[in-house]
């Protein structure tokens, strides 16, 4: 008898352990499939609203399908060989009109309150303009005169399956958006070329970036950390290469970062007066070309036939310095070539010089470099 009891106890213990393991696994899978709770008060409010509506829909589904399946079972021809002769019921008609109406009102009230909170576009403690480009994001801190672009930094060998993909595949950038914790940050979102969409799920923000319009979103992040997102509007062939990375830090770290950015901008402006050599410009320009131009014009400058023209052997790149500058500064109307005037004078001069000195262009053309002073002069003449 004792052995039987021990055996039963063993079975019970094993059952409890297996049930607990299965419930934990199901809970983890549910969390992976379900909406994220996020990292802000508003994101958790959105999550709670989502779960409320979900369970209301589950209850409605159980009720409707329960009645349907019961009716299919209870009122078969075998059990009811003589069909009923009743007609519609006015009471039932009124009930299934009023009840859904009340359910919708009950769902709309909390949803409206949450939406009102989400679309509050009052100025924040920090206001950041977000501009979508093909295929990168520009961020301008309006109060602090900080301006930079965030470009994908995932290695091309990962993209083309030459090496294993990293942990943050297609979610790495050269410049993170840095914000302080505990402060309201408002984003003013627009686009330069086509429609993009700025999405950071941890903040419950998904806002379209539309040329000529400014949409707003805001967040107050409570804990330091790195939060990732991406463009969610199909915006061209490199749509999948527009990640968003936001780093939330303490206020003192944020202040230091702002000071470093402002000092770097001053130093960059001072470099326009320097006498640059071709080697110095080419060294800077190669990195800029890889970041900004490779997607269209390719690493070897050959472009994509019928879509993006080749820079290697291009008559303009080799021999028409003025037109070369104009194209990058103004873009080409009616073509996929956008203006790159957002680059600094040093960056613009470097990338143009790189294309004029590479792929045999220097040997077959005039070999002239474009100096930052040339870009400064071009801007003066355009005023």
Buried (B, 14 or more C-beta within 10 A) or exposed (E): EEEEEEEEEEEEEEEEEEEEEEEEEEEEEEEEEEBBBBBBBBBBBBBEBBEBEEEEEEEEEEEEEEEEEEEEEEEEEEEEEEEEEEEEEEEEEEEEEEEEEEBEEEBEEBBEEBEEEBEBEEEBEBBBBBBBBBBBBBBBBBEBEBBBBBBBBBEEEBBEEEEEEEEBEBBBBBBBBBBBBEBBBBBBBBBBBBBBBBBBBBBBBBBBBBEEEBBBBBBBBEEEEEBBBBBBBEBBBBBBBBBBBBBBBEEEBBEEBBEEBBEEBEEBEEBBEEEBEBEBBBEBBBBBBBBBBEBBBBEEBBBEEEEBBBBBBBEBBBBBBEEBBBBBBBBEEEEBBBBBBBBBBBBBBBBBBBBBBBBEBBEEBEEBBBBBBBBBEBEEEEE
